[in-house]
Amino acid sequence: MRKTEELWGVFAARHAEAVYEAAERREKIYKENPALPELDRKITDAGARYCLALAGEGEADAIKEELTALQKQKEEFLAAIGADLEPHFACSLCQDTGMAEEGMCECFRRERIAENFRFSNLEQALTEQSFENFDWSLFSDEAQGKLLSPRENMKKIYTLCKEFVEHFDHIRENLLFVGATGLGKTYLSTAVAKALLEKGKSVIYISAPEFVRRLEDLRFKDDKTDLEQFFTADLLILDDLGTENTTAYTMATLADIIDQRLRTGRKILFSTNLNLDGIQKAYDERVVSRLLGNFFYCYFYGEDLRIKAFKEGK
Ligand SMILES: [Zn+2]
């Protein structure tokens, strides 16, 4: 992932490139049209005389007229040969510097978000899954012996997730989504990821089996940049915890990642089909104790939404 500082560098280079390209283009046009350097010489000369006239006496008006006429002549000449001497910036607001009058340019903000999206592994298709598009009608409002109906329970979790996003920089706890498949865990994880990406945060979204595969791939590589992202992204989302084949190495690395993230205040969202007992059996104590001590436990229950949606023809 590119860090924000690196993106500033990209913008600076882009600006410089446009300026350089314009200079080269200008040089070529000037070589092909000797009238242009001649006109420039006359304009410079008239400009100098105009300054002198302003400082001294008389004639300034006449020289100014001459200067304007020369400038107009140059413009017309350029128009006649169809020449363009200006740098071609992608963004006219900031001239590709990323900084506009009122601070960070919109184009820079957009690019940073796009960069974060690419880095997050979030598929574009999933981005429909937002807080706004949440479909409450899929959740039953019958308590069925529980304290809260699935819909009420979901409202609690939904609110918690929205607060997690809103106070992301200050909140201490992480999120642990627990519950069977098809109850909205992935949907809400995606909504959280998407909302944070739009706030300019870096998010990695990865399933636990894919995560373990990546750790094994990176294990013997010298370049640790790809590994580093799991430690340093603002939010790490590990989906489907418990479905991966762990080894001593991946277990230890996972524990290291959790530890360092907790220490540096970087957030984690885990989701799992396992219950507490299952988690305790699947992971070593180091991982389990971190999970129990530093996570909001969100328990999803109710009817499988995919089956329900299918039945209702949604
Ligand atoms: Zn811009």
Boltz pocket constraint, residues with backbone or C-beta under 6 A from the ligand:
constraints:
  - pocket:
      binder: B
      contacts: [[A, 91], [A, 92], [A, 93], [A, 94], [A, 95], [A, 96], [A, 97], [A, 98], [A, 99], [A, 100], [A, 105], [A, 106], [A, 107], [A, 108]]
      max_distance: 6.0
